[in-house]
Amino acid sequence: MTALGFLYPGHSAEDDYPRIEQLLGSDIRVDLVHTDSGEDARREDGLRAMGSPERLAASVQELRHAGAEAVVWASTSGSFAYGWEGAHEQVRGLAVAAGMPASSTSFGFVHASRELALRRVAIGATYRDDVAGLFADFLRAAALEPVAVHAAGITAAEAGSWGEAELFALARAADHADAEAVLLPDTALHTASHLTALEKELGKPVLTAHQVSVWEALRLADRRVNAPGLGALFTREPIVQV
């Protein structure tokens, strides 16, 4: 049994994690602990406060007691808001506090993109324009090229209420002819049940926050799992458009 630990801010789309655990179909356990998300304003200062060392350290003890082998700070904006160097410092501090390998969803997007040999990507964000721009800057620091950035400008609570129609509309609005993949960075979105359909719709890989968070935790735990229901990242198979 491999136990994976996740620190998740607030309550929006946490039910994606047990869905992913089922889709993995293996001896993988997904343990999730909620952290204080603070004000749902999605400003840079609020995002940095949400991912502060004190808030993360206060929640990680429960994962250690649960036997987690790796921990991921499952907040994209709560990590990229620190910038490239600051996000590295954030996960180094989390690893020390947790006593285990640590990463964040932002780095999950970077490592997953490298796994799929991607360079040019499109971003479909639910954030405001300025916050979506911070994610684009983070990807550029990782030598990725955002060819399009779409920002819906809604709150985490609104994103958590979105269903399939809104999710597909976001992905289509974000897509660009030059993009090799579409990235949907918000951990407040429900995406686990729609990955294969999204990829068939767009004809290219789609990377979403919960998907890359779990993939990143598996990478830290040195596990590789083939899970067709979780998209190209978990299969490396070609996308067939319908």
Secondary structure, DSSP 8 states (H G I E B T S, - for coil): -EEEEEEEESSSSTTHHHHHHHHH-SSEEEEEEEE----TT--HHHHHHHT-HHHHHHHHHHHHHTT-SEEEE--SHHHHTTHHHHHHHHHHHHHHHHTS-EEEHHHHHHHHHHHTT--EEEEEESS-HHHHHHHHHHHHHTT-EEEEEEE----HHHHHH--HHHHHHHHHHH--TT-SEEEE--TTS--TTTHHHHHHHHTS-EEEHHHHHHHHHHHHTT-----GGG-GGGT-------
